[in-house]
Amino acid sequence: MLLILMIYFYIQGYFTDPSALQALLTKTGWFAPLLFIFLQIVQVVIPIIPGGISSAIGVLCFGPLFGFFYNYLGLVIGSILAFLIARKYGKDFILKFVKQEQYDKYIQWLDRGKKFDWFFAAAIFFPCAPDDVLCMIAGLSKMSLTKFTWIIVLGKPLALIAYSMSLTTLLSFL
């Protein structure tokens, strides 16, 4: 059922067209927050639409407080799922969504032991890092799920605020 829903959303352009996503959320009423959180989870695990754009849409549709909360919840759950799926299915799963060059660029950090953990935490903390890819790469590391979760829970808020507020400002001008 979930796969059918994801295919339907893809065909309708909800993952690639921010205006279509915003229109869908407007039409769904009280169900909109759950739908938006679901879309945020999916867009982390299957990075089709840039996370910053969907985060900005969350703020535009739900306001700064609820938009942040719904974004944060969806991104944390999606990041944990991406980590766990990559841990289970490995490199082949990651390469379905990431170009080999991008994979090679970040996979080299795994050979640096504990330095990967610091690199990962810094990248999650600052906006504009390829968080989704890094969450998948982290799934191939020796990092524990607990440590990964703490990095995501503590590191996401600042980057999310900076990224979604700047994109919200840009989208409002357009």
Buried (B, 14 or more C-beta within 10 A) or exposed (E): EEEEEBEEBBEEBBBBBBEBBBEBBEEEEEEBBEBBBBBBBBBBBBBBBBBBBBBBBBBBBBEBEBBBBBBBBBBBBBBBBBBBBBBEEEBEBBEEBBEEEBBEBBBEBBEEEEEBBEBBBEBBBBBEBBBBBBBBBBBBBEBEEEBBBEBBBEBBBEBBBBBBBBBBEEBEEE
